[in-house]
Amino acid sequence: MELSDLYSERILDLAANAPQPGRLPDAHGSARKVSRICGSLIEVDLRVEDGVITAYGHYLSACALGQTSAAVVAREIVGTETGAFRRLREQMHAMLQGDGAEPTGKWSDLGYLLPVRDYKARHQSTLLVFDAVVEALDYIEAAARAT
């Protein structure tokens, strides 16, 4: 497989039509992640109520792979339980870095990223949004424990 094979029509479509939610001014927690390999960047903002993500915003400057994963997250994250998102992050890491299964249900479009498995240099940019959201969740949960 050649690198250009990663950029399927569906990945390019998801990236091109990605929602651009913008930053969330009243976030409970935020995180910023940058890929050391390609320079892709994402800043995410979250609101969480009773263990459920109720609002999401992001600023994104990324390649088509990072745009695709961020697009699916932006489209589907609101209403997701925090534990379910943490499991999704682990599933995405397993899918790309091992032999893990593709996500299903509302997250099934993430399966289009399966070919990234063969390109280790593209893993970090593809996973940025998941790592940033979990870092923001960690911050929110730590702040809640401190009060």
MARBATOR-784974 format. One line per field, with one value per residue (C-alpha): x negated, y negated, z negated; residue in three letters. Coordinates in nm, 3 decimals. Example, Ala and Ser with C-alpha at 12.3 -4.5 7.8 and 13.67 -1.06 7.14 Angstrom:
MARBATOR-784974
u <- (-1.230/-1.367)
v <- (0.450/0.106)
w <- (-0.780/-0.714)
residuo <- (ALA/SER)
end
This chain:
MARBATOR-784974
u <- (0.000/-0.124/-0.081/0.164/0.391/0.460/0.655/0.965/1.257/1.449/1.161/1.127/1.505/1.518/1.224/1.362/1.707/1.583/1.784/1.584/1.735/1.489/1.368/1.604/1.580/1.738/1.548/1.502/1.172/0.944/0.638/0.391/0.206/-0.055/-0.203/-0.582/-0.604/-0.386/-0.292/0.082/0.246/0.577/0.715/1.034/1.283/1.540/1.833/1.934/2.247/2.310/2.051/2.182/2.010/2.263/2.065/1.757/1.545/1.214/0.956/0.783/0.487/0.420/0.372/0.668/0.629/0.641/0.927/1.121/1.092/1.172/1.472/1.625/1.559/1.709/2.018/2.075/1.923/2.204/2.417/2.135/2.057/1.702/1.620/1.746/1.521/1.222/1.296/1.323/0.979/0.835/1.011/0.864/0.514/0.562/0.700/0.401/0.121/0.225/0.500/0.793/1.138/1.288/1.540/1.907/2.235/2.221/1.840/1.826/1.688/1.364/1.318/1.218/0.895/0.798/0.540/0.342/0.237/-0.033/-0.179/-0.314/-0.422/-0.053/0.076/0.012/0.197/0.489/0.512/0.463/0.832/0.879/0.574/0.675/1.031/0.908/0.657/0.941/1.155/0.866/0.848/1.225/1.230/0.927/1.091/1.412/1.218/1.040/1.365)
v <- (0.000/-0.347/-0.651/-0.801/-0.498/-0.627/-0.918/-0.735/-0.924/-0.881/-1.016/-1.317/-1.370/-1.352/-1.592/-1.838/-1.847/-1.852/-2.055/-2.349/-2.397/-2.667/-2.711/-2.673/-2.986/-2.833/-2.503/-2.295/-2.170/-2.215/-2.047/-2.111/-1.838/-1.870/-1.594/-1.612/-1.433/-1.648/-1.953/-1.880/-2.065/-2.044/-2.238/-2.093/-2.232/-2.028/-2.068/-1.765/-1.719/-1.405/-1.202/-1.297/-1.527/-1.805/-2.048/-2.031/-2.281/-2.267/-2.454/-2.232/-2.263/-1.912/-1.683/-1.503/-1.209/-1.432/-1.627/-1.304/-1.173/-1.520/-1.551/-1.225/-1.322/-1.669/-1.515/-1.242/-1.337/-1.538/-1.300/-1.046/-0.921/-1.003/-0.636/-0.539/-0.802/-0.674/-0.324/-0.463/-0.619/-0.286/-0.113/-0.360/-0.310/0.069/0.046/-0.151/-0.009/0.355/0.574/0.405/0.393/0.093/-0.112/-0.043/-0.225/-0.603/-0.584/-0.347/-0.614/-0.590/-0.251/-0.435/-0.516/-0.148/-0.170/-0.416/-0.107/-0.041/-0.393/-0.442/-0.799/-0.889/-0.736/-1.041/-1.290/-1.050/-1.001/-1.366/-1.440/-1.131/-1.208/-1.574/-1.490/-1.240/-1.496/-1.749/-1.484/-1.414/-1.785/-1.809/-1.501/-1.619/-1.959/-1.791/-1.578/-1.887/-2.061)
w <- (0.000/0.083/-0.138/0.110/0.054/-0.298/-0.159/-0.040/0.105/-0.223/-0.436/-0.208/-0.217/-0.598/-0.626/-0.369/-0.531/-0.889/-1.135/-1.269/-1.612/-1.722/-2.079/-2.374/-2.591/-2.904/-2.904/-3.217/-3.076/-2.775/-2.631/-2.350/-2.161/-1.886/-1.670/-1.692/-1.357/-1.133/-1.338/-1.343/-1.630/-1.813/-2.106/-2.255/-2.504/-2.696/-2.927/-3.131/-3.342/-3.549/-3.359/-3.013/-2.763/-2.706/-2.490/-2.269/-2.082/-1.904/-1.706/-1.452/-1.220/-1.092/-0.797/-0.639/-0.880/-1.187/-1.032/-0.972/-1.327/-1.467/-1.234/-1.357/-1.720/-1.673/-1.512/-1.772/-2.108/-2.266/-2.470/-2.513/-2.863/-2.969/-3.033/-2.689/-2.530/-2.725/-2.594/-2.239/-2.276/-2.386/-2.096/-1.846/-1.988/-1.966/-1.611/-1.486/-1.697/-1.713/-1.580/-1.753/-1.601/-1.428/-1.627/-1.558/-1.598/-1.584/-1.571/-1.271/-1.033/-1.232/-1.064/-0.746/-0.930/-0.963/-0.678/-0.896/-1.095/-0.834/-0.867/-1.218/-1.139/-1.088/-1.415/-1.632/-1.412/-1.374/-1.752/-1.856/-1.914/-2.132/-2.344/-2.381/-2.487/-2.747/-2.882/-2.915/-3.090/-3.329/-3.413/-3.470/-3.693/-3.894/-3.947/-4.063/-4.314/-4.448/-4.539)
residuo <- (MET/GLU/LEU/SER/ASP/LEU/TYR/SER/GLU/ARG/ILE/LEU/ASP/LEU/ALA/ALA/ASN/ALA/PRO/GLN/PRO/GLY/ARG/LEU/PRO/ASP/ALA/HIS/GLY/SER/ALA/ARG/LYS/VAL/SER/ARG/ILE/CYS/GLY/SER/LEU/ILE/GLU/VAL/ASP/LEU/ARG/VAL/GLU/ASP/GLY/VAL/ILE/THR/ALA/TYR/GLY/HIS/TYR/LEU/SER/ALA/CYS/ALA/LEU/GLY/GLN/THR/SER/ALA/ALA/VAL/VAL/ALA/ARG/GLU/ILE/VAL/GLY/THR/GLU/THR/GLY/ALA/PHE/ARG/ARG/LEU/ARG/GLU/GLN/MET/HIS/ALA/MET/LEU/GLN/GLY/ASP/GLY/ALA/GLU/PRO/THR/GLY/LYS/TRP/SER/ASP/LEU/GLY/TYR/LEU/LEU/PRO/VAL/ARG/ASP/TYR/LYS/ALA/ARG/HIS/GLN/SER/THR/LEU/LEU/VAL/PHE/ASP/ALA/VAL/VAL/GLU/ALA/LEU/ASP/TYR/ILE/GLU/ALA/ALA/ALA/ARG/ALA/THR)
end
